[in-house]
Amino acid sequence: MDALGIDLAKLTFVVTLLTRAGASSYQQFPNTPAGFEQLQRWLFSQGVTHVHACMEATNVYWEALAQFLHDQGHTVSVVNPARIKGFAQSQMQRNKTDKQDSATIATFCAQTTPAPWTPPTDAQRKLRALVRHREALIKTRIQQQNRRSDATDADVCASLQLLLDTLTAEITKVEQQIKAHLAQHPALRANAQLLQTIVGFGLVTVQKLLAEFPDLEHYESANAAAADAGLTPAHYESGTSVRRRPRLSKVGKAAVRAALYWPAITAMTHCPVMKQFAARLAGRGKAKGVIIGAVMRKLLHIAYGVLKHKTPYDPTKVLGPAAPST
């Protein structure tokens, strides 16, 4: 299949087309719906009706084009930028330009055939937008609360308080919209109910996980999902003398890791199974950070199993039948 490497920016994107015959073509388009149509016409002018398009998962600039190409019947892969960077280094590339980056992505696509991207449903997109908007509002409220605590002028204090009241009202409104959205979509509602059976998973965590990891249940394995979230351990060993402590790879979905941190702390405190798991790791001399990361990974494994098999959390399946129940 012909490969199309795409390097995206906010206003434009550049593409390199590698055909099966070995020909290479380069072009630049505006990152707009009109630019997407121009790309499609350009592909037809090159005699290409179906292409494997690859792009990096950077910022939010990629999704509209990825959706357009998917709707046009093309195969689309959205790749972790770290993979592209590593591939470029393996090719001993010394230059970094938009044209070079698109050519690198096209070559990577042709040689490795990365897995195709499955677009989220409209319901999943809506949930993600609402959850991210709530987070942005909460961050803004914290900023204004800090300003309010430092302000001394009466007029400034009154203005900031009015702003805080407005933000609080908007946060409440968005939270109600999220709950209503989940209630209106049976699949999302069912998955939310399943995830809430996991000790440590409150409603906010569940909403965040469904928003940021909508395809969790479709991964080939729990380990693959954990790797994509950056929760697998990274080992550094060389010869007989170099033995660094393992750490989380953190090559993956940062938002998912952030969502699982406090649930891991809660599970280690209130769930006998996780207490036993953490104690076993501590007995082997593992550092506290390593233990928390392991619990986060275990929770994601559980979430994967719960959604994959559509069954509520069963503590006996985490560490075996002998594990105490919650």
N, C-alpha and C positions, 0 to 999 in steps of 0.2 A: 504494500500500500504506500502511496505517496505520503511524505511527512511534511508537516507545516510547523515550523518553529515560530512562536509569537513572543515578542518582548514588549510588554505593556508599560505605558506611563499614563499619567492622568489625562493628558490631552490627546496623545497619539499612540499608535502602536506600529511596530515594524514586523514584517514577516519574511521568512526565508522558506521557499518551497523546494524540497528535494524530491525529485521524481524517482521512480524505480529504475529509470534509464540512466540515472546519475546526473541529470541536469539540475542546475541550481538557479533560482530566480529570487530577487529581492524587491520589496515594495514597502511603502509607508502609507498609513491611512489615519484619518482622525478617529479618536476613540469615542465615537458617537454612533447612534443607529444608522445614520447615513453612511458613515465609514464602514460599518459592518456590511451594508449592501454593496458598497464599492468592492470590498474584499471578495464577496461572493461572485460578483461579475468578473473580477480579475481572475479568480480561480477557473471560471468557465472559459475565459479567454486563453488560459494556459492548457485547456483541454482536460481539466480535472473536475470530476463530478463527485468524487468521494475521497476524503483526505483524513489522515490521522493528525489532528492538531494538538500540539502540546504547548502549555504555558505554565508559568510559575504562579504559585498561590501567594501573591504579594498584595498587601493592602486590600482594597475592595474593587480595584479597577478591572479585574479579570472576569468577574462572574457574568456580567451582561453579555460580553462577547462569547464566553463559553456557552451560555444558554442559547444564543443565536445560532452558533455553529451546530450545537446539538439538535436544535429544532430543524436545521437544514439537512439533517441526516448524516452529518460527519461524525467521526469518532473523536472524542475530546478527552485529553488527559490533563489533569491539573497536578503539577509536580511540586514537591517540597523544594524550595530554592537551594537547600543544602545539597541535594542530589545533583542539581545542575552545576553548582559551584565545584563539587568534587569531580564531576565529569570533566569540566573545563580544565581543572588542574591536572587531571590524568592525561589530557591532550597537550599539556605544556603550553597552554595559551598565555600569551604575555600582554595582550591588548584587551581592553574592555570598552566596546562601543555598542550602540543599539544594534547595528548591523551584525557585529560579531556575536553578540548575545543571542540574537534570533537564529543565526546559523548554528551556534552551539546547541541550542534547544532542539533544532530540527535534526541535527546529527544524533543527539541523545535519543530522540523519539524514534528515529529509524533503527538504531542499533539495539535499544533495550525494550522497545514496545511496552511502555508503561500501561498500567491498568486503566481502563476507561473510567471516566468520571460520570457519576449518576447525579443529575441535578436534583435539588430538594424540591418537594412539592410546594405549591402555593401556600398551603397551611403551615408548612415548616418554615418557609421564608417569612411569613407574617409573624410567627412566634419568635424567630430570631431577631427581627426588627424591633419588636416590642421589648424583648428582654434586654437587648443592647441599649435601647433608649432609656429604659429604667435605670440601668447601670450608669449611663451618662448623667442622668438627672441626680442620682445619689451622689456621684462624685462632685457635681457642681454644688449640691447642697452642703457637702462637707467643706468645700472651699469657702463658701459664703458663711458657714458657721464659724470657721476659723477667723475670717475677717470681722465677723460680728463680735467675737470674744475680744478682739484687740482694739475695736473702735471705741472712741470716747466721746466724739461729737454726737449730740442728741439727734440732729437731723440725719446724719449718716447711719446711726443705729436704727432709727425708724425706717429708713429706706431699706436697709439690709434685712430687717425683720419682715418687712412687706415682701421682699424677694424670697425669703425663707418660707413664709407662709404659702406663697404661690408655688414654689417648688414642691413643698410637702403635699399640696393639693394635687399637683400634676402626677407625683409619684403614686399617690393613692389611686388616681384615675387610671394610670397605666397598669397598675397591679390588678385592678378590676377588669381591665380589658384583656389581660393575659389569662385570668381565670375564665372569663367568658369565652375566649378563643379556644381554650382547651376543652371546655364543656361542649362546644359546638362541633368538635371534630372527634368522632369516636376512636379513631386509631391513636391520636395523640393522648386522648383522655385515658384510654386503656393502658398505654405505656407509662403514663404518669402514675397511675394507680399501682402498677407493678413495681416501679422504681421506689415508690414510697414505702414499700414493705422492707427495704434494706435499712438496717440500723445505721443512723447517721445521715440519712438522706431526708432532708426536709423539703418543703414545697419549692423554695427558692432554688435549692441545688438541683432538684428534678427538672425544673423549668430551664435552668441554665444548661444542663446536660442534653436535654431534648433539643434545645436551640443550637448548641454548638457542635453536637455530635449526632445529627439526625440520622446518619446511616450506620450507627453503631452495630445494630443487629445484623447488618449485611456483610460484616467482615468475615473472612474465612476462619478466623480463630480469635480467641480472647487475647492471645499474645500479639497478634497483628494489630488489634485495636489499641493495646497498650503501647506498642511501638509507635503508632501514629500519634499518640498523645504525648510522646516523649517520656513515658513512665518506665521504660525498660532500663536496666542498669548498664552503664558504660564502664567497661573494664580497661585498665591500662597496665599491661605487664610486658616486660622485655627481659629476656635472659633469665638469670637466676637472682638478680639483685634488685631489679626495678619492680616494685609492687605497690602501686598507688591504690588508695581506697576507692572502691567502686562508687559511682555517683549516678544520679538520674541523667539520662542522655539529654533530656530537654530539647530534643529535636522533634518537634511536632506541635500539637495544639496547646498553646499556652493557656488559653481560656479554660480548657478542660482541666488542666492541672490546677489552676487557681480555684476552680469550682470544687475540687476534691480534697483540698487541704484541710479545711475545717471539719468536713464530714469524717476524715480519717482520724482527727483528734477526738471527735465525739465517739466514734466507734471504738477506739482504743480505751476510752473511759467507761463506756456504758454497755458494750457488747462483750460477753464472756468469750466468745469465739475469737474476736479480734484481740482481746486481752491475752489470751493464750498464744495467739500467733505472734504478737509483739514481744511477749515474755520469752518465747523460744528464740527469737532473733537476738534479744538482749543477752540471753544466756550464751549465745555464740560470739559475744563481743561486738555486736553491730552498734554503730553510733546512732544517736537518737534521730538524726536527719535521715539516715538510711532506713530506719524502722518506719518512720512516717511515710517515706516514699514507697516502701514495700506495701504498707497498708493501703495507700492510695491506689497502687496497682491492683491489689487484691479486690478493692471495692469496684474498680472498673471491670475486672474479670467477672465479678458477681453481677454487675449491671448488664454486662454482655449476655451472660447466661440467662438471666431473668427475661430479657427482651427476646433473645433468640428462641427460647423454648416456651415463652408466654406462660411462665409459672412464677408464683411469688417466691420470695427469698426463703431458702431452706438452710438454716445454719449447719445442719448435719452434713451438707454437701461441700462445706468450705474446707474443713480440716478432717473430714471423715466422720463416720457414725459415732465415734467415741467422744466427739467434741460436745461440750455442754450446750444446751439450748438456751436461747435468749428469752 
